[in-house]
Amino acid sequence: MSRLDGPNAVTDADALDDAGAVAGRICDSPPLCATLAWDVFLWNGALHRFQVPQGTRASVAATAADRVAGTLLDAQGTSRGFITAGDDLVELETLGGNSFVNAMSASGIAVGSSLTPSGEGHAVAWKDGSLVDLGARTGSKAQSIALAIDDSGRVGILACDRLEARSGCRAIVVTDTEALDLGPLPDALYPWSMSAQGQVVGFVLGYPNHAAIWTAGETIDLNEQIAARAWPSFGLPAGGRLGSALQAVAASGQAVGAVDIPISEGSAATALLWKDGKVVDLQAAVNPPIHLHSAFAINAKGQILARRGEYGFGKVLLTPR
Protein backbone atom coordinates (compact mmCIF):
# COMPACT_ATOMS: atom_id res chain seq x y z
CA MET A 1 0.00 0.00 0.00
CA SER A 2 3.02 2.34 0.16
CA ARG A 3 3.71 2.61 -3.60
CA LEU A 4 0.26 2.67 -5.19
CA ASP A 5 1.32 5.48 -7.56
CA GLY A 6 4.68 4.01 -8.50
CA PRO A 7 8.22 4.47 -7.14
CA ASN A 8 8.18 8.28 -7.19
CA ALA A 9 5.38 8.70 -4.65
CA VAL A 10 4.54 7.46 -1.17
CA THR A 11 0.99 6.46 -0.26
CA ASP A 12 0.04 6.20 3.41
CA ALA A 13 -3.18 4.16 3.71
CA ASP A 14 -5.54 5.05 6.57
CA ALA A 15 -9.04 3.80 5.67
CA LEU A 16 -10.67 0.73 4.12
CA ASP A 17 -14.23 0.27 2.86
CA ASP A 18 -16.38 -2.84 2.45
CA ALA A 19 -15.59 -3.04 -1.29
CA GLY A 20 -11.86 -3.21 -0.58
CA ALA A 21 -11.06 0.37 -1.62
CA VAL A 22 -8.35 2.14 0.36
CA ALA A 23 -7.85 5.85 1.08
CA GLY A 24 -5.17 7.91 2.74
CA ARG A 25 -2.48 10.50 2.01
CA ILE A 26 0.00 10.74 -0.87
CA CYS A 27 3.33 12.58 -1.26
CA ASP A 28 5.34 12.96 -4.49
CA SER A 29 8.92 13.21 -3.19
CA PRO A 30 9.63 10.24 -0.88
CA PRO A 31 12.90 11.54 0.63
CA LEU A 32 11.24 14.86 1.50
CA CYS A 33 7.74 13.74 2.50
CA ALA A 34 8.22 14.65 6.15
CA THR A 35 8.52 18.33 5.22
CA LEU A 36 6.17 18.55 2.22
CA ALA A 37 2.40 18.81 1.88
CA TRP A 38 0.43 15.62 1.39
CA ASP A 39 -2.61 15.25 -0.83
CA VAL A 40 -5.48 12.78 -0.33
CA PHE A 41 -5.84 9.61 -2.42
CA LEU A 42 -8.41 6.92 -3.13
CA TRP A 43 -7.37 3.55 -4.53
CA ASN A 44 -10.12 1.30 -5.91
CA GLY A 45 -7.98 -0.56 -8.42
CA ALA A 46 -6.93 2.78 -9.90
CA LEU A 47 -5.46 5.74 -8.04
CA HIS A 48 -7.48 8.97 -7.67
CA ARG A 49 -5.96 12.09 -6.16
CA PHE A 50 -7.50 15.08 -4.37
CA GLN A 51 -5.45 18.24 -3.85
CA VAL A 52 -5.19 19.59 -0.30
CA PRO A 53 -5.17 23.41 -0.03
CA GLN A 54 -1.75 24.95 0.58
CA GLY A 55 -0.98 25.42 4.27
CA THR A 56 -3.50 22.74 5.28
CA ARG A 57 -2.96 19.19 6.51
CA ALA A 58 -5.44 16.42 5.83
CA SER A 59 -6.15 13.27 7.81
CA VAL A 60 -8.31 10.55 6.28
CA ALA A 61 -10.89 8.72 8.40
CA ALA A 62 -13.12 6.85 5.95
CA THR A 63 -13.88 5.88 2.38
CA ALA A 64 -17.05 4.47 0.82
CA ALA A 65 -18.63 4.39 -2.65
CA ASP A 66 -15.59 6.08 -4.23
CA ARG A 67 -15.63 9.04 -1.84
CA VAL A 68 -13.25 9.98 0.96
CA ALA A 69 -13.91 11.77 4.24
CA GLY A 70 -11.67 13.12 6.97
CA THR A 71 -10.47 16.29 8.65
CA LEU A 72 -8.52 19.35 7.47
CA LEU A 73 -6.24 21.25 9.86
CA ASP A 74 -5.16 24.77 8.85
CA ALA A 75 -2.19 26.86 9.97
CA GLN A 76 -4.27 28.54 12.69
CA GLY A 77 -5.11 25.19 14.28
CA THR A 78 -8.72 25.12 13.05
CA SER A 79 -10.10 21.66 12.22
CA ARG A 80 -12.89 21.12 9.72
CA GLY A 81 -14.44 17.89 8.49
CA PHE A 82 -14.37 17.27 4.74
CA ILE A 83 -15.88 14.94 2.18
CA THR A 84 -14.86 14.58 -1.46
CA ALA A 85 -17.18 15.61 -4.28
CA GLY A 86 -15.82 14.98 -7.76
CA ASP A 87 -12.17 16.03 -7.61
CA ASP A 88 -12.64 18.46 -4.73
CA LEU A 89 -12.43 18.39 -0.94
CA VAL A 90 -15.57 20.04 0.43
CA GLU A 91 -15.43 21.48 3.96
CA LEU A 92 -18.42 20.60 6.10
CA GLU A 93 -20.61 22.81 8.27
CA THR A 94 -19.91 22.98 12.03
CA LEU A 95 -21.75 23.79 15.26
CA GLY A 96 -19.50 26.82 15.67
CA GLY A 97 -16.19 25.23 16.63
CA ASN A 98 -13.80 22.59 15.32
CA SER A 99 -15.22 19.49 13.66
CA PHE A 100 -13.92 16.00 12.92
CA VAL A 101 -15.14 13.17 10.66
CA ASN A 102 -14.79 9.58 11.90
CA ALA A 103 -16.84 7.43 9.50
CA MET A 104 -18.94 7.49 6.33
CA SER A 105 -21.64 5.29 4.78
CA ALA A 106 -21.91 4.20 1.15
CA SER A 107 -24.73 6.72 0.69
CA GLY A 108 -22.31 9.54 1.54
CA ILE A 109 -23.48 10.33 5.08
CA ALA A 110 -20.48 11.28 7.23
CA VAL A 111 -20.47 11.22 11.03
CA GLY A 112 -18.14 12.54 13.69
CA SER A 113 -18.19 15.42 16.14
CA SER A 114 -18.28 19.20 16.30
CA LEU A 115 -17.61 21.64 19.10
CA THR A 116 -20.26 24.16 20.08
CA PRO A 117 -19.26 27.79 20.78
CA SER A 118 -19.21 26.89 24.50
CA GLY A 119 -16.75 24.05 23.85
CA GLU A 120 -19.03 21.03 24.21
CA GLY A 121 -18.40 18.18 21.78
CA HIS A 122 -21.56 16.88 20.09
CA ALA A 123 -22.00 13.84 17.87
CA VAL A 124 -23.02 15.04 14.42
CA ALA A 125 -23.92 13.75 10.99
CA TRP A 126 -23.55 15.42 7.60
CA LYS A 127 -26.19 14.42 5.05
CA ASP A 128 -26.33 16.01 1.61
CA GLY A 129 -24.14 18.81 2.94
CA SER A 130 -26.42 19.62 5.88
CA LEU A 131 -25.36 19.27 9.51
CA VAL A 132 -27.47 17.28 11.98
CA ASP A 133 -26.72 17.65 15.71
CA LEU A 134 -27.09 14.16 17.23
CA GLY A 135 -26.01 15.32 20.69
CA ALA A 136 -29.59 16.12 21.69
CA ARG A 137 -30.49 12.44 21.20
CA THR A 138 -27.92 11.03 23.62
CA GLY A 139 -29.66 11.67 26.95
CA SER A 140 -28.16 13.55 29.87
CA LYS A 141 -24.50 13.22 28.89
CA ALA A 142 -22.84 16.56 28.19
CA GLN A 143 -20.58 15.39 25.37
CA SER A 144 -20.77 12.84 22.59
CA ILE A 145 -18.98 11.58 19.48
CA ALA A 146 -20.19 9.50 16.52
CA LEU A 147 -17.71 6.77 15.65
CA ALA A 148 -19.50 4.58 13.09
CA ILE A 149 -22.34 4.47 10.57
CA ASP A 150 -23.63 1.59 8.45
CA ASP A 151 -25.50 1.60 5.15
CA SER A 152 -28.88 1.37 6.90
CA GLY A 153 -28.12 4.68 8.64
CA ARG A 154 -27.46 3.33 12.14
CA VAL A 155 -24.92 5.48 13.97
CA GLY A 156 -22.69 4.27 16.81
CA ILE A 157 -22.21 7.01 19.41
CA LEU A 158 -20.30 7.37 22.66
CA ALA A 159 -21.94 9.82 25.08
CA CYS A 160 -19.69 10.74 28.00
CA ASP A 161 -19.37 12.94 31.07
CA ARG A 162 -15.82 13.75 29.93
CA LEU A 163 -15.28 12.94 26.28
CA GLU A 164 -11.54 13.59 26.05
CA ALA A 165 -10.82 11.25 28.96
CA ARG A 166 -13.52 8.78 27.79
CA SER A 167 -14.96 8.88 31.33
CA GLY A 168 -18.56 8.13 32.30
CA CYS A 169 -19.45 6.89 28.81
CA ARG A 170 -22.51 5.10 27.47
CA ALA A 171 -22.84 3.31 24.13
CA ILE A 172 -25.80 4.49 22.04
CA VAL A 173 -27.07 3.45 18.62
CA VAL A 174 -29.13 6.10 16.83
CA THR A 175 -31.40 5.61 13.82
CA ASP A 176 -33.76 8.01 12.07
CA THR A 177 -36.55 7.01 14.47
CA GLU A 178 -34.97 5.98 17.78
CA ALA A 179 -31.97 6.17 20.09
CA LEU A 180 -31.10 2.87 21.77
CA ASP A 181 -29.02 3.22 24.95
CA LEU A 182 -26.96 0.01 25.26
CA GLY A 183 -25.66 0.85 28.72
CA PRO A 184 -22.60 2.24 30.48
CA LEU A 185 -19.03 1.32 29.63
CA PRO A 186 -16.69 0.41 32.48
CA ASP A 187 -14.43 3.36 33.28
CA ALA A 188 -11.50 0.91 33.17
CA LEU A 189 -12.24 0.27 29.47
CA TYR A 190 -10.71 2.79 27.06
CA PRO A 191 -12.93 2.71 23.95
CA TRP A 192 -10.77 2.94 20.82
CA SER A 193 -13.43 2.18 18.22
CA MET A 194 -17.09 1.23 17.84
CA SER A 195 -19.36 -0.41 15.28
CA ALA A 196 -22.77 0.84 14.19
CA GLN A 197 -24.17 -2.27 15.90
CA GLY A 198 -22.91 -0.93 19.23
CA GLN A 199 -19.88 -3.14 19.87
CA VAL A 200 -16.99 -1.24 21.44
CA VAL A 201 -13.33 -2.28 21.29
CA GLY A 202 -10.23 -0.93 22.96
CA PHE A 203 -8.31 -1.94 26.05
CA VAL A 204 -8.69 -2.35 29.79
CA LEU A 205 -6.33 0.05 31.54
CA GLY A 206 -3.50 -1.53 33.48
CA TYR A 207 0.18 -2.33 33.25
CA PRO A 208 0.22 -3.69 30.72
CA ASN A 209 -3.12 -2.84 29.08
CA HIS A 210 -5.40 -5.70 27.94
CA ALA A 211 -7.36 -5.84 24.68
CA ALA A 212 -11.10 -5.99 25.29
CA ILE A 213 -14.43 -6.00 23.47
CA TRP A 214 -17.71 -4.76 24.98
CA THR A 215 -21.14 -5.90 23.81
CA ALA A 216 -24.43 -4.90 25.46
CA GLY A 217 -23.05 -4.66 28.98
CA GLU A 218 -20.56 -7.55 28.80
CA THR A 219 -16.81 -6.95 28.60
CA ILE A 220 -14.57 -9.72 27.26
CA ASP A 221 -10.93 -9.29 28.32
CA LEU A 222 -8.67 -11.05 25.81
CA ASN A 223 -5.74 -11.27 28.21
CA GLU A 224 -6.41 -14.85 29.33
CA GLN A 225 -6.35 -16.16 25.76
CA ILE A 226 -3.32 -14.05 24.85
CA ALA A 227 -1.34 -15.23 27.87
CA ALA A 228 -2.30 -18.88 27.30
CA ARG A 229 -0.57 -19.19 23.94
CA ALA A 230 2.96 -18.85 22.60
CA TRP A 231 3.84 -15.89 20.38
CA PRO A 232 6.64 -17.06 18.02
CA SER A 233 7.19 -13.57 16.58
CA PHE A 234 8.40 -12.51 20.05
CA GLY A 235 10.10 -15.82 20.77
CA LEU A 236 7.91 -16.09 23.87
CA PRO A 237 6.31 -19.23 25.27
CA ALA A 238 2.82 -19.26 26.76
CA GLY A 239 2.50 -17.33 30.01
CA GLY A 240 4.42 -14.22 28.97
CA ARG A 241 3.38 -10.81 30.31
CA LEU A 242 2.04 -9.00 27.25
CA GLY A 243 0.04 -5.88 26.58
CA SER A 244 -2.64 -5.66 23.91
CA ALA A 245 -5.31 -3.43 22.38
CA LEU A 246 -8.05 -3.66 19.75
CA GLN A 247 -8.18 -0.74 17.31
CA ALA A 248 -11.09 -1.50 14.96
CA VAL A 249 -14.23 -3.64 14.79
CA ALA A 250 -16.35 -4.74 11.83
CA ALA A 251 -20.12 -5.24 11.71
CA SER A 252 -19.44 -8.99 11.88
CA GLY A 253 -17.86 -8.58 15.32
CA GLN A 254 -14.37 -9.38 14.05
CA ALA A 255 -11.81 -6.97 15.49
CA VAL A 256 -8.13 -6.18 14.96
CA GLY A 257 -5.30 -4.62 16.92
CA ALA A 258 -1.96 -5.64 18.37
CA VAL A 259 -0.20 -7.60 21.08
CA ASP A 260 2.91 -5.96 22.48
CA ILE A 261 5.82 -6.42 24.85
CA PRO A 262 5.93 -3.53 27.37
CA ILE A 263 8.59 -0.87 26.72
CA SER A 264 10.38 -1.87 29.92
CA GLU A 265 10.86 -5.35 28.48
CA GLY A 266 11.98 -4.52 24.96
CA SER A 267 9.00 -2.97 23.13
CA ALA A 268 7.82 -5.02 20.16
CA ALA A 269 4.38 -5.71 18.69
CA THR A 270 2.55 -8.13 16.41
CA ALA A 271 -0.86 -7.88 14.73
CA LEU A 272 -3.90 -9.46 16.38
CA LEU A 273 -7.28 -10.65 15.02
CA TRP A 274 -10.33 -11.46 17.19
CA LYS A 275 -12.57 -13.87 15.26
CA ASP A 276 -15.32 -16.26 16.39
CA GLY A 277 -14.40 -15.75 20.03
CA LYS A 278 -10.74 -16.62 19.51
CA VAL A 279 -7.44 -14.74 19.35
CA VAL A 280 -5.54 -15.18 16.06
CA ASP A 281 -1.86 -14.29 15.52
CA LEU A 282 -2.16 -12.53 12.16
CA GLN A 283 1.53 -12.77 11.40
CA ALA A 284 1.39 -16.56 11.71
CA ALA A 285 -1.72 -16.70 9.48
CA VAL A 286 -0.26 -14.77 6.52
CA ASN A 287 1.17 -16.62 3.53
CA PRO A 288 3.87 -15.84 2.54
CA PRO A 289 5.04 -14.82 6.02
CA ILE A 290 5.76 -11.13 6.64
CA HIS A 291 6.22 -9.10 9.80
CA LEU A 292 3.03 -7.33 10.88
CA HIS A 293 3.39 -4.79 13.68
CA SER A 294 -0.33 -4.08 14.16
CA ALA A 295 -3.70 -4.04 12.38
CA PHE A 296 -5.95 -0.99 12.40
CA ALA A 297 -8.88 -1.49 9.97
CA ILE A 298 -11.18 -4.38 8.99
CA ASN A 299 -14.12 -4.50 6.59
CA ALA A 300 -17.22 -6.67 6.12
CA LYS A 301 -15.32 -9.13 3.89
CA GLY A 302 -12.64 -9.64 6.52
CA GLN A 303 -10.00 -7.66 4.64
CA ILE A 304 -7.52 -6.01 6.99
CA LEU A 305 -5.18 -3.02 6.82
CA ALA A 306 -2.00 -3.66 8.79
CA ARG A 307 1.27 -1.88 9.55
CA ARG A 308 4.62 -3.51 8.77
CA GLY A 309 6.41 -1.46 11.43
CA GLU A 310 5.82 1.04 14.21
CA TYR A 311 7.07 3.93 12.08
CA GLY A 312 7.10 4.74 8.37
CA PHE A 313 4.56 4.14 5.65
CA GLY A 314 4.82 0.36 5.22
CA LYS A 315 1.21 -0.84 5.23
CA VAL A 316 -0.41 -3.86 3.60
CA LEU A 317 -3.92 -5.00 2.66
CA LEU A 318 -4.67 -8.56 3.76
CA THR A 319 -7.44 -10.50 2.00
CA PRO A 320 -8.86 -13.80 3.36
CA ARG A 321 -8.35 -16.84 1.12
C-alpha positions as CSV (number, residue, x, y, z in Angstrom):
1,M,0.0,0.0,0.0
2,S,3.0,2.3,0.2
3,R,3.7,2.6,-3.6
4,L,0.3,2.7,-5.2
5,D,1.3,5.5,-7.6
6,G,4.7,4.0,-8.5
7,P,8.2,4.5,-7.1
8,N,8.2,8.3,-7.2
9,A,5.4,8.7,-4.6
10,V,4.5,7.5,-1.2
11,T,1.0,6.5,-0.3
12,D,0.0,6.2,3.4
13,A,-3.2,4.2,3.7
14,D,-5.5,5.1,6.6
15,A,-9.0,3.8,5.7
16,L,-10.7,0.7,4.1
17,D,-14.2,0.3,2.9
18,D,-16.4,-2.8,2.4
19,A,-15.6,-3.0,-1.3
20,G,-11.9,-3.2,-0.6
21,A,-11.1,0.4,-1.6
22,V,-8.4,2.1,0.4
23,A,-7.8,5.8,1.1
24,G,-5.2,7.9,2.7
25,R,-2.5,10.5,2.0
26,I,0.0,10.7,-0.9
27,C,3.3,12.6,-1.3
28,D,5.3,13.0,-4.5
29,S,8.9,13.2,-3.2
30,P,9.6,10.2,-0.9
31,P,12.9,11.5,0.6
32,L,11.2,14.9,1.5
33,C,7.7,13.7,2.5
34,A,8.2,14.7,6.1
35,T,8.5,18.3,5.2
36,L,6.2,18.5,2.2
37,A,2.4,18.8,1.9
38,W,0.4,15.6,1.4
39,D,-2.6,15.3,-0.8
40,V,-5.5,12.8,-0.3
41,F,-5.8,9.6,-2.4
42,L,-8.4,6.9,-3.1
43,W,-7.4,3.5,-4.5
44,N,-10.1,1.3,-5.9
45,G,-8.0,-0.6,-8.4
46,A,-6.9,2.8,-9.9
47,L,-5.5,5.7,-8.0
48,H,-7.5,9.0,-7.7
49,R,-6.0,12.1,-6.2
50,F,-7.5,15.1,-4.4
51,Q,-5.4,18.2,-3.8
52,V,-5.2,19.6,-0.3
53,P,-5.2,23.4,0.0
54,Q,-1.7,24.9,0.6
55,G,-1.0,25.4,4.3
56,T,-3.5,22.7,5.3
57,R,-3.0,19.2,6.5
58,A,-5.4,16.4,5.8
59,S,-6.1,13.3,7.8
60,V,-8.3,10.5,6.3
61,A,-10.9,8.7,8.4
62,A,-13.1,6.8,6.0
63,T,-13.9,5.9,2.4
64,A,-17.1,4.5,0.8
65,A,-18.6,4.4,-2.6
66,D,-15.6,6.1,-4.2
67,R,-15.6,9.0,-1.8
68,V,-13.2,10.0,1.0
69,A,-13.9,11.8,4.2
70,G,-11.7,13.1,7.0
71,T,-10.5,16.3,8.6
72,L,-8.5,19.4,7.5
73,L,-6.2,21.3,9.9
74,D,-5.2,24.8,8.8
75,A,-2.2,26.9,10.0
76,Q,-4.3,28.5,12.7
77,G,-5.1,25.2,14.3
78,T,-8.7,25.1,13.1
79,S,-10.1,21.7,12.2
80,R,-12.9,21.1,9.7
81,G,-14.4,17.9,8.5
82,F,-14.4,17.3,4.7
83,I,-15.9,14.9,2.2
84,T,-14.9,14.6,-1.5
85,A,-17.2,15.6,-4.3
86,G,-15.8,15.0,-7.8
87,D,-12.2,16.0,-7.6
88,D,-12.6,18.5,-4.7
89,L,-12.4,18.4,-0.9
90,V,-15.6,20.0,0.4
91,E,-15.4,21.5,4.0
92,L,-18.4,20.6,6.1
93,E,-20.6,22.8,8.3
94,T,-19.9,23.0,12.0
95,L,-21.8,23.8,15.3
96,G,-19.5,26.8,15.7
97,G,-16.2,25.2,16.6
98,N,-13.8,22.6,15.3
99,S,-15.2,19.5,13.7
100,F,-13.9,16.0,12.9
101,V,-15.1,13.2,10.7
102,N,-14.8,9.6,11.9
103,A,-16.8,7.4,9.5
104,M,-18.9,7.5,6.3
105,S,-21.6,5.3,4.8
106,A,-21.9,4.2,1.1
107,S,-24.7,6.7,0.7
108,G,-22.3,9.5,1.5
109,I,-23.5,10.3,5.1
110,A,-20.5,11.3,7.2
111,V,-20.5,11.2,11.0
112,G,-18.1,12.5,13.7
113,S,-18.2,15.4,16.1
114,S,-18.3,19.2,16.3
115,L,-17.6,21.6,19.1
116,T,-20.3,24.2,20.1
117,P,-19.3,27.8,20.8
118,S,-19.2,26.9,24.5
119,G,-16.7,24.1,23.8
120,E,-19.0,21.0,24.2
121,G,-18.4,18.2,21.8
122,H,-21.6,16.9,20.1
123,A,-22.0,13.8,17.9
124,V,-23.0,15.0,14.4
125,A,-23.9,13.7,11.0
126,W,-23.5,15.4,7.6
127,K,-26.2,14.4,5.1
128,D,-26.3,16.0,1.6
129,G,-24.1,18.8,2.9
130,S,-26.4,19.6,5.9
131,L,-25.4,19.3,9.5
132,V,-27.5,17.3,12.0
133,D,-26.7,17.6,15.7
134,L,-27.1,14.2,17.2
135,G,-26.0,15.3,20.7
136,A,-29.6,16.1,21.7
137,R,-30.5,12.4,21.2
138,T,-27.9,11.0,23.6
139,G,-29.7,11.7,26.9
140,S,-28.2,13.6,29.9
141,K,-24.5,13.2,28.9
142,A,-22.8,16.6,28.2
143,Q,-20.6,15.4,25.4
144,S,-20.8,12.8,22.6
145,I,-19.0,11.6,19.5
146,A,-20.2,9.5,16.5
147,L,-17.7,6.8,15.6
148,A,-19.5,4.6,13.1
149,I,-22.3,4.5,10.6
150,D,-23.6,1.6,8.4
151,D,-25.5,1.6,5.2
152,S,-28.9,1.4,6.9
153,G,-28.1,4.7,8.6
154,R,-27.5,3.3,12.1
155,V,-24.9,5.5,14.0
156,G,-22.7,4.3,16.8
157,I,-22.2,7.0,19.4
158,L,-20.3,7.4,22.7
159,A,-21.9,9.8,25.1
160,C,-19.7,10.7,28.0
161,D,-19.4,12.9,31.1
162,R,-15.8,13.7,29.9
163,L,-15.3,12.9,26.3
164,E,-11.5,13.6,26.0
165,A,-10.8,11.2,29.0
166,R,-13.5,8.8,27.8
167,S,-15.0,8.9,31.3
168,G,-18.6,8.1,32.3
169,C,-19.5,6.9,28.8
170,R,-22.5,5.1,27.5
171,A,-22.8,3.3,24.1
172,I,-25.8,4.5,22.0
173,V,-27.1,3.4,18.6
174,V,-29.1,6.1,16.8
175,T,-31.4,5.6,13.8
176,D,-33.8,8.0,12.1
177,T,-36.5,7.0,14.5
178,E,-35.0,6.0,17.8
179,A,-32.0,6.2,20.1
180,L,-31.1,2.9,21.8
181,D,-29.0,3.2,25.0
182,L,-27.0,0.0,25.3
183,G,-25.7,0.9,28.7
184,P,-22.6,2.2,30.5
185,L,-19.0,1.3,29.6
186,P,-16.7,0.4,32.5
187,D,-14.4,3.4,33.3
188,A,-11.5,0.9,33.2
189,L,-12.2,0.3,29.5
190,Y,-10.7,2.8,27.1
191,P,-12.9,2.7,23.9
192,W,-10.8,2.9,20.8
193,S,-13.4,2.2,18.2
194,M,-17.1,1.2,17.8
195,S,-19.4,-0.4,15.3
196,A,-22.8,0.8,14.2
197,Q,-24.2,-2.3,15.9
198,G,-22.9,-0.9,19.2
199,Q,-19.9,-3.1,19.9
200,V,-17.0,-1.2,21.4
201,V,-13.3,-2.3,21.3
202,G,-10.2,-0.9,23.0
203,F,-8.3,-1.9,26.1
204,V,-8.7,-2.3,29.8
205,L,-6.3,0.1,31.5
206,G,-3.5,-1.5,33.5
207,Y,0.2,-2.3,33.3
208,P,0.2,-3.7,30.7
209,N,-3.1,-2.8,29.1
210,H,-5.4,-5.7,27.9
211,A,-7.4,-5.8,24.7
212,A,-11.1,-6.0,25.3
213,I,-14.4,-6.0,23.5
214,W,-17.7,-4.8,25.0
215,T,-21.1,-5.9,23.8
216,A,-24.4,-4.9,25.5
217,G,-23.0,-4.7,29.0
218,E,-20.6,-7.5,28.8
219,T,-16.8,-7.0,28.6
220,I,-14.6,-9.7,27.3
221,D,-10.9,-9.3,28.3
222,L,-8.7,-11.1,25.8
223,N,-5.7,-11.3,28.2
224,E,-6.4,-14.9,29.3
225,Q,-6.3,-16.2,25.8
226,I,-3.3,-14.0,24.8
227,A,-1.3,-15.2,27.9
228,A,-2.3,-18.9,27.3
229,R,-0.6,-19.2,23.9
230,A,3.0,-18.9,22.6
231,W,3.8,-15.9,20.4
232,P,6.6,-17.1,18.0
233,S,7.2,-13.6,16.6
234,F,8.4,-12.5,20.0
235,G,10.1,-15.8,20.8
236,L,7.9,-16.1,23.9
237,P,6.3,-19.2,25.3
238,A,2.8,-19.3,26.8
239,G,2.5,-17.3,30.0
240,G,4.4,-14.2,29.0
241,R,3.4,-10.8,30.3
242,L,2.0,-9.0,27.3
243,G,0.0,-5.9,26.6
244,S,-2.6,-5.7,23.9
245,A,-5.3,-3.4,22.4
246,L,-8.0,-3.7,19.8
247,Q,-8.2,-0.7,17.3
248,A,-11.1,-1.5,15.0
249,V,-14.2,-3.6,14.8
250,A,-16.4,-4.7,11.8
251,A,-20.1,-5.2,11.7
252,S,-19.4,-9.0,11.9
253,G,-17.9,-8.6,15.3
254,Q,-14.4,-9.4,14.1
255,A,-11.8,-7.0,15.5
256,V,-8.1,-6.2,15.0
257,G,-5.3,-4.6,16.9
258,A,-2.0,-5.6,18.4
259,V,-0.2,-7.6,21.1
260,D,2.9,-6.0,22.5
261,I,5.8,-6.4,24.8
262,P,5.9,-3.5,27.4
263,I,8.6,-0.9,26.7
264,S,10.4,-1.9,29.9
265,E,10.9,-5.4,28.5
266,G,12.0,-4.5,25.0
267,S,9.0,-3.0,23.1
268,A,7.8,-5.0,20.2
269,A,4.4,-5.7,18.7
270,T,2.5,-8.1,16.4
271,A,-0.9,-7.9,14.7
272,L,-3.9,-9.5,16.4
273,L,-7.3,-10.6,15.0
274,W,-10.3,-11.5,17.2
275,K,-12.6,-13.9,15.3
276,D,-15.3,-16.3,16.4
277,G,-14.4,-15.7,20.0
278,K,-10.7,-16.6,19.5
279,V,-7.4,-14.7,19.3
280,V,-5.5,-15.2,16.1
281,D,-1.9,-14.3,15.5
282,L,-2.2,-12.5,12.2
283,Q,1.5,-12.8,11.4
284,A,1.4,-16.6,11.7
285,A,-1.7,-16.7,9.5
286,V,-0.3,-14.8,6.5
287,N,1.2,-16.6,3.5
288,P,3.9,-15.8,2.5
289,P,5.0,-14.8,6.0
290,I,5.8,-11.1,6.6
291,H,6.2,-9.1,9.8
292,L,3.0,-7.3,10.9
293,H,3.4,-4.8,13.7
294,S,-0.3,-4.1,14.2
295,A,-3.7,-4.0,12.4
296,F,-6.0,-1.0,12.4
297,A,-8.9,-1.5,10.0
298,I,-11.2,-4.4,9.0
299,N,-14.1,-4.5,6.6
300,A,-17.2,-6.7,6.1
301,K,-15.3,-9.1,3.9
302,G,-12.6,-9.6,6.5
303,Q,-10.0,-7.7,4.6
304,I,-7.5,-6.0,7.0
305,L,-5.2,-3.0,6.8
306,A,-2.0,-3.7,8.8
307,R,1.3,-1.9,9.5
308,R,4.6,-3.5,8.8
309,G,6.4,-1.5,11.4
310,E,5.8,1.0,14.2
311,Y,7.1,3.9,12.1
312,G,7.1,4.7,8.4
313,F,4.6,4.1,5.6
314,G,4.8,0.4,5.2
315,K,1.2,-0.8,5.2
316,V,-0.4,-3.9,3.6
317,L,-3.9,-5.0,2.7
318,L,-4.7,-8.6,3.8
319,T,-7.4,-10.5,2.0
320,P,-8.9,-13.8,3.4
321,R,-8.3,-16.8,1.1
